Amino acid sequence: MIRLLSIDSNQEKWFSEACTLYENKIPPLYPFERLGIKSSPRSRQKALQKVDAESEALSGKLRDGLLVICDEKGKSYDSLGFSQFLVNNIESGSRKIDFVIGGAFGLNNDLKNRAHHMICLSPFVLNHMVAQVVLMEQIYRGLSIWKGLPYHNS
């Protein structure tokens, strides 16, 4: 099963609709679940404490399996490369893959150091809702390529 774990704050209608779309499109190709962890209520002035609290909350939900952190310093892929990355890990026995997207201030080093892989979704800084939609779309695209569906145009 592929899971997307993220820090969630206020959800906008477009985001909820996009999540529903991909939460319905991905599972026929491979088991998928999105798990939102409530954002820490600490203020912006306490960014380090917020990062630690959110990273700890995310860590508590991780499974034994492959941990992939989304971070702007991670490895960049094009869609075909990401599909190959995803499929290689699925086919090599990593049946449990957790993708993690942090909150507004990111993730702490303890959590980052646990990651098997760090990937970059974009050279732009993305808010957590946009990052989740981008990742879900790329997971769907990657699985579609693997299954030979006519979704991706090379």
C-alpha positions as CSV (number, residue, x, y, z in Angstrom):
1,M,0.0,0.0,0.0
2,I,1.1,3.5,-0.8
3,R,0.3,6.1,1.8
4,L,0.6,9.9,1.7
5,L,1.0,11.4,5.1
6,S,0.9,15.1,5.5
7,I,0.3,18.0,7.8
8,D,-3.2,19.4,7.2
9,S,-4.5,22.8,8.2
10,N,-7.5,24.5,6.7
11,Q,-8.8,22.7,3.7
12,E,-10.2,24.5,0.7
13,K,-13.0,23.1,-1.5
14,W,-10.7,22.6,-4.5
15,F,-8.3,20.7,-2.4
16,S,-11.0,18.4,-1.0
17,E,-12.3,17.7,-4.5
18,A,-8.8,16.9,-5.8
19,C,-8.1,14.6,-2.9
20,T,-11.4,12.8,-3.5
21,L,-10.5,12.5,-7.2
22,Y,-7.2,10.8,-6.6
23,E,-8.3,8.8,-3.7
24,N,-10.8,7.2,-6.1
25,K,-8.4,7.0,-9.2
26,I,-5.3,5.5,-7.6
27,P,-6.7,2.4,-5.6
28,P,-7.8,0.5,-8.7
29,L,-4.1,0.6,-9.8
30,Y,-2.5,0.0,-6.4
31,P,-3.7,0.3,-2.8
32,F,-3.6,3.9,-1.7
33,E,-4.5,6.0,1.4
34,R,-4.1,9.6,2.3
35,L,-3.6,10.4,6.0
36,G,-3.7,14.0,7.1
37,I,-2.3,14.9,10.5
38,K,-3.7,18.0,12.2
39,S,-1.3,21.0,12.1
40,S,0.3,21.9,15.4
41,P,-1.4,25.0,16.9
42,R,1.9,26.7,17.9
43,S,2.4,30.1,16.4
44,R,4.9,31.1,13.7
45,Q,7.2,32.6,16.3
46,K,7.8,29.0,17.6
47,A,8.6,27.5,14.2
48,L,11.2,25.0,15.6
49,Q,8.7,23.7,18.2
50,K,6.0,23.4,15.5
51,V,8.4,21.4,13.2
52,D,9.3,19.1,16.0
53,A,5.7,18.5,17.1
54,E,4.5,17.9,13.6
55,S,7.4,15.6,12.7
56,E,6.8,13.6,15.9
57,A,3.1,13.3,15.0
58,L,4.0,12.1,11.5
59,S,6.6,9.7,12.9
60,G,4.0,8.1,15.1
61,K,2.0,7.1,12.0
62,L,4.8,5.6,9.9
63,R,4.9,1.9,9.2
64,D,7.8,-0.5,8.7
65,G,8.5,0.0,5.0
66,L,9.9,2.5,2.6
67,L,9.9,6.1,3.8
68,V,10.0,8.8,1.1
69,I,10.2,12.4,2.3
70,C,9.2,15.2,-0.1
71,D,11.7,18.1,0.3
72,E,13.0,20.8,-2.0
73,K,16.6,19.4,-1.4
74,G,15.5,15.9,-2.6
75,K,16.2,14.2,-5.9
76,S,14.2,15.5,-8.9
77,Y,12.4,13.2,-11.3
78,D,10.6,13.6,-14.5
79,S,7.3,11.6,-14.7
80,L,8.9,8.5,-16.4
81,G,11.7,8.5,-13.9
82,F,9.3,8.8,-10.9
83,S,7.2,6.0,-12.4
84,Q,10.4,3.8,-12.6
85,F,11.3,4.8,-9.0
86,L,7.8,3.8,-7.8
87,V,7.6,0.6,-9.7
88,N,11.2,-0.5,-8.8
89,N,10.3,-0.1,-5.1
90,I,7.0,-1.9,-5.5
91,E,8.4,-4.8,-7.4
92,S,11.5,-5.1,-5.2
93,G,9.2,-6.0,-2.2
94,S,8.6,-2.5,-0.7
95,R,4.9,-3.2,-0.5
96,K,4.5,-0.4,2.2
97,I,5.6,3.0,0.9
98,D,5.0,6.1,3.0
99,F,5.4,9.5,1.3
100,V,5.6,12.3,3.8
101,I,4.9,16.0,3.2
102,G,5.6,18.4,6.1
103,G,3.9,21.5,7.2
104,A,4.7,25.1,6.5
105,F,8.1,24.9,8.2
106,G,9.0,21.5,6.9
107,L,10.3,18.4,8.9
108,N,12.9,18.0,11.5
109,N,16.3,16.3,10.9
110,D,15.3,13.3,13.0
111,L,12.5,12.4,10.6
112,K,14.5,13.4,7.5
113,N,17.4,11.1,8.6
114,R,15.0,8.1,8.8
115,A,14.0,8.5,5.1
116,H,15.2,6.0,2.6
117,H,14.7,8.6,-0.2
118,M,14.1,12.3,-0.4
119,I,12.4,13.6,-3.5
120,C,11.8,17.1,-4.8
121,L,8.3,17.7,-6.3
122,S,9.3,21.1,-7.7
123,P,12.0,23.7,-7.5
124,F,9.2,26.1,-6.4
125,V,8.1,26.1,-2.8
126,L,4.6,24.6,-2.8
127,N,2.0,25.0,-0.1
128,H,1.0,21.6,1.5
129,M,-2.2,21.4,-0.4
130,V,-0.6,21.9,-3.8
131,A,2.2,19.6,-2.9
132,Q,-0.2,16.8,-2.0
133,V,-2.2,17.2,-5.3
134,V,1.0,17.2,-7.3
135,L,2.3,14.1,-5.6
136,M,-1.1,12.2,-5.9
137,E,-1.2,13.1,-9.6
138,Q,2.3,11.8,-10.1
139,I,1.6,8.6,-8.2
140,Y,-1.5,8.1,-10.4
141,R,0.6,8.9,-13.5
142,G,3.4,6.7,-12.5
143,L,1.1,3.7,-11.8
144,S,-0.7,4.4,-15.1
145,I,2.6,4.2,-17.0
146,W,3.3,0.9,-15.2
147,K,-0.1,-0.5,-16.1
148,G,0.1,0.7,-19.7
149,L,-2.9,2.9,-19.4
150,P,-3.4,5.7,-22.0
151,Y,-2.9,8.6,-19.5
152,H,0.7,9.7,-19.9
153,N,1.8,11.1,-23.3
154,S,5.6,10.9,-23.8
